[in-house]
Structures are given as structure tokens and as C-alpha cells.
Amino acid sequence: MGEAIRIAQTGVELGQFPFGAVIVMGGRSIASAHNSVKASMDPTAHAEIMAIRRACSKLYTTSLEDTTLYSTCEPCLMCLSACFWAGIRRIVFGASIADAAAHGIRQINAPTRQVAPFYGDFFNIRQGFMREECLTLFEKWSKNHK
């Protein structure tokens, strides 16, 4: 999660939204990304999506089974679905969707605990990991975007 926080901080410094994601396989980071929606003018360029794209490209595969996604924030519906399609079963996130919304970041209010059951028993999700550190990113971002 530390790497996800660091890369999210880089994104914040570049004027992006305060989100970072890392994909880990066998204890090693294989891809990471920060949100780049504003820079790319691509509304799908969420940190999780960008990390999945990079991991698939690096490993030359569309299957990321046996990996874990670490994200500074709870994945949105799009990102959770991308994890499903990529085969990423284990997700660890810090701040919640409600935390992001409370800091002025527009969100779809669909928490993973409510949505994950629609995917059957596919996901193993750990929430609130290093939450306070992730909230610091939101606080820095919101100070610059009021």
C-alpha cells in the first residue's frame, strides 16, 4: 500500500485526482499507476484501470490471476468490474468511496460490500488498510481544489 500512496501523491502533485494503485504478484510489484483522468482527458483512466493495463501489457496476458490489487481508495464499479474481468480476486483498499465523496470527489455511491455479492464469491476484499494515510492524500487534494 505504501507504493500506492506514493504514486497517488505523485499524481496529486501533477494535478490529478488522489488515487493510486499497485498490482502485486508473489510479493513483488508488477505495475502501478496514479489516476490520470485529467492529463489524458480519458474518464476511464482511473488508477486501477491504468495499473491493470500496465500489468497485462508487461506480462503479455489478459489474466492477472494470483495477483493482488492495492488501491488507495475503494474501487468504483468500473474498476471492480475490470478486476473481475482481469481475474484479480484479492483487493486491498484504504479509504472508502464515502471518504472520497466527503472530500469533494464525485463518486457513484456503490460500496464494494454491497456490490461484490453480484460477482458471487469471486472477491476477497480487505477494506480500511492504511486508511488514515490514504485520507491524507484526499486532504491535500481538497485543499488545492476548493
MARMITOR-373449 format. One record per atom (N, C-alpha, C, CB): residue in one letter; atom name; x, y, z. Coordinates in steps of 0.1 Angstrom, whole numbers, plus 5000, padded with zeros to 4 digits. Glycine has a CB too. Example, Ala and Ser with C-alpha at 12.3 -4.5 7.8 and 13.67 -1.06 7.14 Angstrom:
<rs>
> A N 5132 4943 5078
> A CA 5123 4955 5078
> A C 5132 4967 5078
> A CB 5113 4955 5090
> S N 5128 4978 5071
> S CA 5137 4989 5071
> S C 5129 5000 5079
> S CB 5141 4994 5057
</rs>
This chain:
<rs>
> M N 5008 4988 5000
> M CA 5000 5000 5000
> M C 5009 5013 5000
> M CB 4991 5000 5012
> G N 5020 5012 5006
> G CA 5029 5023 5006
> G C 5032 5028 4992
> G CB 5042 5020 5014
> E N 5035 5019 4983
> E CA 5038 5023 4969
> E C 5026 5030 4963
> E CB 5042 5011 4961
> A N 5014 5024 4966
> A CA 5002 5031 4960
> A C 5000 5045 4965
> A CB 4989 5022 4964
> I N 5003 5047 4978
> I CA 5002 5060 4984
> I C 5012 5070 4978
> I CB 5004 5060 4999
> R N 5024 5065 4976
> R CA 5035 5073 4970
> R C 5031 5077 4955
> R CB 5048 5066 4970
> I N 5026 5068 4948
> I CA 5023 5071 4934
> I C 5011 5080 4933
> I CB 5021 5058 4926
> A N 5001 5078 4942
> A CA 4990 5087 4943
> A C 4995 5102 4946
> A CB 4980 5083 4953
> Q N 5004 5103 4955
> Q CA 5010 5116 4958
> Q C 5016 5122 4946
> Q CB 5020 5115 4970
> T N 5023 5114 4938
> T CA 5029 5120 4926
> T C 5017 5125 4917
> T CB 5037 5109 4918
> G N 5007 5118 4916
> G CA 4995 5122 4908
> G C 4989 5135 4913
> G CB 4984 5111 4908
> V N 4988 5136 4926
> V CA 4983 5149 4932
> V C 4992 5160 4928
> V CB 4982 5147 4948
> E N 5005 5158 4929
> E CA 5015 5169 4926
> E C 5014 5173 4911
> E CB 5029 5164 4929
> L N 5009 5164 4903
> L CA 5007 5167 4888
> L C 4993 5172 4885
> L CB 5010 5154 4880
> G N 4985 5174 4896
> G CA 4971 5179 4894
> G C 4961 5169 4891
> G CB 4972 5189 4883
> Q N 4964 5156 4894
> Q CA 4954 5146 4891
> Q C 4946 5143 4904
> Q CB 4961 5133 4887
> F N 4936 5135 4903
> F CA 4928 5130 4915
> F C 4937 5122 4924
> F CB 4916 5123 4910
> P N 4934 5121 4937
> P CA 4943 5115 4946
> P C 4942 5100 4948
> P CB 4941 5121 4960
> F N 4944 5093 4937
> F CA 4942 5078 4937
> F C 4955 5072 4931
> F CB 4930 5074 4929
> G N 4959 5061 4938
> G CA 4970 5053 4933
> G C 4967 5038 4934
> G CB 4983 5056 4940
> A N 4973 5030 4926
> A CA 4970 5015 4926
> A C 4983 5008 4922
> A CB 4959 5011 4917
> V N 4985 4996 4929
> V CA 4996 4988 4926
> V C 4991 4973 4925
> V CB 5007 4989 4937
> I N 4996 4966 4915
> I CA 4993 4952 4913
> I C 5005 4944 4917
> I CB 4989 4948 4899
> V N 5003 4935 4927
> V CA 5014 4927 4932
> V C 5012 4912 4929
> V CB 5015 4929 4948
> M N 5023 4906 4925
> M CA 5023 4891 4923
> M C 5035 4885 4930
> M CB 5024 4888 4907
> G N 5032 4875 4938
> G CA 5043 4868 4945
> G C 5051 4878 4954
> G CB 5052 4862 4935
> G N 5045 4888 4960
> G CA 5051 4897 4968
> G C 5059 4908 4961
> G CB 5061 4890 4977
> R N 5058 4908 4948
> R CA 5066 4919 4940
> R C 5056 4927 4932
> R CB 5076 4912 4930
> S N 5058 4940 4932
> S CA 5050 4949 4924
> S C 5053 4947 4909
> S CB 5053 4964 4928
> I N 5042 4945 4902
> I CA 5044 4943 4887
> I C 5039 4955 4879
> I CB 5037 4930 4883
> A N 5031 4963 4885
> A CA 5026 4975 4878
> A C 5020 4985 4888
> A CB 5016 4971 4867
> S N 5021 4997 4886
> S CA 5015 5007 4894
> S C 5011 5019 4885
> S CB 5025 5012 4905
> A N 5001 5027 4891
> A CA 4997 5039 4883
> A C 4989 5048 4893
> A CB 4988 5035 4871
> H N 4989 5061 4889
> H CA 4980 5070 4896
> H C 4969 5074 4886
> H CB 4988 5083 4901
> N N 4959 5080 4891
> N CA 4948 5084 4883
> N C 4953 5094 4873
> N CB 4936 5091 4892
> S N 4949 5093 4860
> S CA 4954 5103 4850
> S C 4942 5107 4842
> S CB 4965 5096 4842
> V N 4931 5108 4847
> V CA 4919 5113 4840
> V C 4921 5126 4834
> V CB 4907 5113 4849
> K N 4925 5136 4842
> K CA 4927 5150 4837
> K C 4938 5151 4826
> K CB 4930 5159 4848
> A N 4949 5145 4829
> A CA 4960 5146 4819
> A C 4957 5139 4806
> A CB 4973 5139 4825
> S N 4950 5128 4806
> S CA 4948 5120 4794
> S C 4934 5124 4787
> S CB 4948 5106 4797
> M N 4926 5132 4795
> M CA 4913 5135 4790
> M C 4905 5122 4787
> M CB 4913 5144 4778
> D N 4907 5113 4796
> D CA 4901 5099 4794
> D C 4894 5096 4808
> D CB 4911 5088 4791
> P N 4881 5097 4808
> P CA 4874 5094 4821
> P C 4875 5080 4826
> P CB 4859 5097 4819
> T N 4881 5071 4818
> T CA 4883 5057 4823
> T C 4897 5055 4828
> T CB 4880 5047 4812
> A N 4905 5066 4829
> A CA 4919 5064 4833
> A C 4921 5065 4848
> A CB 4928 5076 4826
> H N 4913 5057 4855
> H CA 4914 5055 4869
> H C 4927 5048 4872
> H CB 4902 5048 4875
> A N 4932 5050 4884
> A CA 4945 5043 4888
> A C 4944 5028 4887
> A CB 4948 5047 4903
> E N 4933 5022 4891
> E CA 4932 5007 4890
> E C 4932 5003 4875
> E CB 4919 5003 4897
> I N 4925 5010 4867
> I CA 4924 5006 4853
> I C 4938 5007 4846
> I CB 4914 5015 4845
> M N 4945 5018 4849
> M CA 4958 5021 4844
> M C 4968 5010 4848
> M CB 4963 5035 4847
> A N 4967 5006 4861
> A CA 4976 4996 4866
> A C 4973 4982 4860
> A CB 4975 4995 4882
> I N 4960 4979 4858
> I CA 4957 4967 4851
> I C 4962 4967 4837
> I CB 4941 4965 4851
> R N 4960 4978 4830
> R CA 4966 4979 4816
> R C 4981 4976 4816
> R CB 4962 4992 4810
> R N 4988 4983 4825
> R CA 5002 4981 4825
> R C 5007 4967 4829
> R CB 5008 4991 4835
> A N 5000 4961 4838
> A CA 5003 4947 4842
> A C 5001 4937 4831
> A CB 4995 4943 4855
> C N 4989 4939 4824
> C CA 4986 4930 4813
> C C 4996 4932 4802
> C CB 4972 4933 4808
> S N 5000 4944 4799
> S CA 5010 4947 4789
> S C 5023 4941 4792
> S CB 5011 4962 4786
> K N 5027 4943 4805
> K CA 5041 4938 4809
> K C 5041 4923 4809
> K CB 5043 4943 4824
> L N 5031 4916 4813
> L CA 5031 4902 4814
> L C 5026 4895 4801
> L CB 5022 4897 4825
> Y N 5021 4904 4792
> Y CA 5016 4899 4779
> Y C 5004 4889 4781
> Y CB 5027 4893 4770
> T N 4994 4893 4788
> T CA 4983 4885 4792
> T C 4971 4893 4795
> T CB 4986 4875 4803
> T N 4959 4887 4794
> T CA 4947 4894 4799
> T C 4943 4888 4812
> T CB 4936 4892 4789
> S N 4950 4878 4818
> S CA 4947 4872 4830
> S C 4957 4876 4841
> S CB 4946 4857 4829
> L N 4952 4882 4851
> L CA 4960 4886 4863
> L C 4957 4878 4875
> L CB 4959 4901 4866
> E N 4953 4865 4873
> E CA 4951 4856 4884
> E C 4963 4856 4893
> E CB 4947 4842 4880
> D N 4962 4853 4906
> D CA 4973 4852 4915
> D C 4979 4865 4918
> D CB 4983 4842 4910
> T N 4972 4876 4915
> T CA 4977 4889 4919
> T C 4968 4896 4929
> T CB 4978 4898 4906
> T N 4973 4906 4935
> T CA 4966 4914 4945
> T C 4966 4929 4940
> T CB 4971 4913 4959
> L N 4955 4935 4940
> L CA 4954 4950 4937
> L C 4954 4957 4951
> L CB 4941 4953 4929
> Y N 4963 4966 4952
> Y CA 4963 4976 4964
> Y C 4959 4989 4958
> Y CB 4977 4976 4971
> S N 4949 4995 4964
> S CA 4944 5008 4959
> S C 4942 5018 4971
> S CB 4931 5006 4952
> T N 4945 5030 4969
> T CA 4943 5040 4980
> T C 4929 5042 4983
> T CB 4950 5053 4976
> C N 4920 5039 4974
> C CA 4906 5041 4976
> C C 4898 5029 4971
> C CB 4901 5054 4969
> E N 4887 5027 4977
> E CA 4877 5016 4973
> E C 4875 5017 4958
> E CB 4864 5017 4981
> P N 4876 5006 4951
> P CA 4873 5007 4936
> P C 4859 5010 4933
> P CB 4877 4993 4930
> C N 4857 5018 4923
> C CA 4844 5022 4918
> C C 4838 5009 4910
> C CB 4844 5034 4908
> L N 4826 5010 4906
> L CA 4820 4999 4898
> L C 4828 4995 4886
> L CB 4806 5003 4894
> M N 4833 5005 4878
> M CA 4841 5002 4866
> M C 4854 4995 4870
> M CB 4844 5015 4859
> C N 4861 5000 4880
> C CA 4873 4994 4884
> C C 4871 4980 4890
> C CB 4881 5003 4894
> L N 4861 4978 4898
> L CA 4858 4965 4904
> L C 4855 4955 4892
> L CB 4846 4966 4914
> S N 4847 4959 4883
> S CA 4844 4951 4871
> S C 4857 4947 4863
> S CB 4834 4957 4862
> A N 4866 4957 4862
> A CA 4878 4954 4854
> A C 4887 4944 4862
> A CB 4886 4968 4853
> C N 4886 4945 4875
> C CA 4893 4935 4883
> C C 4887 4921 4881
> C CB 4893 4938 4898
> F N 4874 4920 4880
> F CA 4868 4907 4877
> F C 4872 4902 4864
> F CB 4852 4909 4878
> W N 4871 4910 4854
> W CA 4875 4906 4840
> W C 4890 4902 4839
> W CB 4871 4916 4830
> A N 4898 4908 4847
> A CA 4912 4905 4847
> A C 4916 4894 4856
> A CB 4920 4918 4851
> G N 4906 4889 4864
> G CA 4909 4878 4872
> G C 4916 4881 4886
> G CB 4918 4868 4865
> I N 4915 4894 4889
> I CA 4921 4898 4902
> I C 4911 4896 4913
> I CB 4926 4913 4901
> R N 4914 4886 4921
> R CA 4904 4882 4932
> R C 4906 4890 4945
> R CB 4905 4867 4934
> R N 4919 4892 4948
> R CA 4922 4899 4961
> R C 4924 4914 4959
> R CB 4935 4893 4967
> I N 4916 4922 4966
> I CA 4917 4936 4966
> I C 4919 4942 4980
> I CB 4904 4942 4959
> V N 4928 4950 4981
> V CA 4931 4957 4994
> V C 4930 4972 4992
> V CB 4945 4953 5000
> F N 4921 4979 4999
> F CA 4920 4993 4997
> F C 4920 5001 5011
> F CB 4907 4997 4990
> G N 4924 5013 5010
> G CA 4925 5022 5022
> G C 4912 5029 5024
> G CB 4936 5031 5020
> A N 4910 5041 5018
> A CA 4899 5049 5020
> A C 4886 5044 5013
> A CB 4901 5064 5015
> S N 4875 5048 5018
> S CA 4862 5043 5012
> S C 4857 5053 5001
> S CB 4852 5041 5023
> I N 4847 5048 4993
> I CA 4840 5057 4984
> I C 4834 5069 4992
> I CB 4830 5049 4976
> A N 4829 5066 5003
> A CA 4822 5077 5011
> A C 4833 5087 5016
> A CB 4815 5071 5024
> D N 4845 5082 5019
> D CA 4856 5091 5022
> D C 4859 5101 5011
> D CB 4869 5083 5027
> A N 4860 5095 4999
> A CA 4863 5103 4987
> A C 4852 5113 4985
> A CB 4865 5094 4974
> A N 4840 5109 4986
> A CA 4829 5118 4984
> A C 4829 5130 4994
> A CB 4815 5111 4984
> A N 4832 5126 5006
> A CA 4833 5136 5017
> A C 4843 5147 5015
> A CB 4835 5129 5030
> H N 4853 5144 5006
> H CA 4864 5153 5003
> H C 4861 5160 4990
> H CB 4877 5146 5002
> G N 4849 5159 4984
> G CA 4845 5166 4972
> G C 4848 5159 4959
> G CB 4852 5179 4972
> I N 4851 5146 4960
> I CA 4854 5139 4948
> I C 4842 5131 4944
> I CB 4867 5129 4950
> R N 4836 5135 4932
> R CA 4824 5129 4927
> R C 4825 5113 4927
> R CB 4820 5134 4914
> Q N 4816 5106 4932
> Q CA 4816 5092 4933
> Q C 4802 5086 4930
> Q CB 4821 5087 4946
> I N 4802 5074 4925
> I CA 4790 5066 4925
> I C 4789 5059 4938
> I CB 4789 5056 4912
> N N 4778 5061 4946
> N CA 4777 5056 4959
> N C 4773 5041 4958
> N CB 4767 5064 4967
> A N 4783 5033 4955
> A CA 4781 5018 4954
> A C 4793 5011 4961
> A CB 4780 5014 4939
> P N 4792 5010 4974
> P CA 4803 5004 4982
> P C 4805 4989 4978
> P CB 4801 5005 4996
> T N 4818 4985 4978
> T CA 4821 4971 4974
> T C 4813 4961 4982
> T CB 4835 4968 4975
> R N 4811 4964 4995
> R CA 4804 4954 5003
> R C 4789 4952 4998
> R CB 4803 4959 5018
> Q N 4784 4961 4991
> Q CA 4770 4960 4986
> Q C 4771 4954 4971
> Q CB 4763 4973 4985
> V N 4782 4957 4964
> V CA 4782 4953 4950
> V C 4789 4939 4948
> V CB 4790 4963 4942
> A N 4799 4936 4956
> A CA 4807 4924 4955
> A C 4799 4911 4954
> A CB 4817 4923 4966
> P N 4788 4910 4962
> P CA 4779 4898 4961
> P C 4774 4895 4947
> P CB 4768 4899 4971
> F N 4773 4905 4939
> F CA 4768 4903 4925
> F C 4778 4895 4917
> F CB 4765 4916 4918
> Y N 4791 4895 4921
> Y CA 4801 4887 4915
> Y C 4803 4873 4921
> Y CB 4815 4895 4915
> G N 4793 4869 4929
> G CA 4794 4856 4935
> G C 4804 4857 4946
> G CB 4798 4845 4925
> D N 4812 4846 4948
> D CA 4822 4846 4958
> D C 4836 4848 4952
> D CB 4822 4832 4966
> F N 4836 4856 4941
> F CA 4849 4858 4934
> F C 4859 4866 4942
> F CB 4846 4865 4921
> F N 4855 4877 4949
> F CA 4864 4886 4955
> F C 4867 4883 4970
> F CB 4859 4900 4954
> N N 4880 4886 4973
> N CA 4885 4886 4987
> N C 4889 4900 4989
> N CB 4896 4875 4990
> I N 4881 4908 4997
> I CA 4884 4922 4998
> I C 4887 4926 5012
> I CB 4872 4930 4993
> R N 4898 4933 5014
> R CA 4902 4939 5027
> R C 4900 4954 5026
> R CB 4916 4935 5031
> Q N 4892 4960 5035
> Q CA 4890 4974 5034
> Q C 4896 4981 5046
> Q CB 4875 4977 5033
> G N 4899 4994 5044
> G CA 4904 5002 5055
> G C 4918 5001 5058
> G CB 4896 5000 5067
> F N 4926 4994 5050
> F CA 4940 4992 5052
> F C 4948 5005 5050
> F CB 4946 4981 5043
> M N 4955 5010 5060
> M CA 4962 5022 5060
> M C 4953 5034 5056
> M CB 4974 5021 5050
> R N 4941 5033 5061
> R CA 4930 5043 5057
> R C 4935 5058 5060
> R CB 4917 5040 5064
> E N 4940 5060 5072
> E CA 4944 5073 5076
> E C 4954 5079 5067
> E CB 4950 5073 5091
> E N 4964 5071 5063
> E CA 4974 5076 5053
> E C 4968 5079 5040
> E CB 4985 5065 5052
> C N 4958 5072 5036
> C CA 4951 5074 5023
> C C 4943 5087 5024
> C CB 4943 5062 5019
> L N 4937 5089 5036
> L CA 4929 5101 5038
> L C 4937 5114 5037
> L CB 4922 5101 5051
> T N 4950 5113 5041
> T CA 4959 5124 5040
> T C 4960 5129 5025
> T CB 4973 5120 5045
> L N 4960 5120 5016
> L CA 4960 5123 5002
> L C 4948 5131 4998
> L CB 4961 5110 4993
> F N 4936 5127 5003
> F CA 4924 5134 5000
> F C 4924 5148 5005
> F CB 4912 5127 5005
> E N 4929 5149 5018
> E CA 4930 5163 5024
> E C 4939 5172 5016
> E CB 4935 5161 5039
> K N 4951 5167 5012
> K CA 4960 5175 5004
> K C 4953 5179 4991
> K CB 4973 5168 5001
> W N 4946 5170 4984
> W CA 4940 5173 4972
> W C 4929 5183 4974
> W CB 4934 5160 4966
> S N 4920 5181 4984
> S CA 4909 5190 4986
> S C 4913 5204 4989
> S CB 4900 5185 4997
> K N 4925 5206 4996
> K CA 4930 5220 4999
> K C 4933 5227 4986
> K CB 4943 5219 5007
> N N 4937 5220 4976
> N CA 4941 5226 4963
> N C 4929 5227 4953
> N CB 4952 5219 4956
> H N 4918 5221 4957
> H CA 4906 5221 4947
> H C 4894 5226 4953
> H CB 4904 5207 4943
> K N 4895 5236 4962
> K CA 4883 5243 4968
> K C 4879 5255 4960
> K CB 4884 5245 4983
</rs>
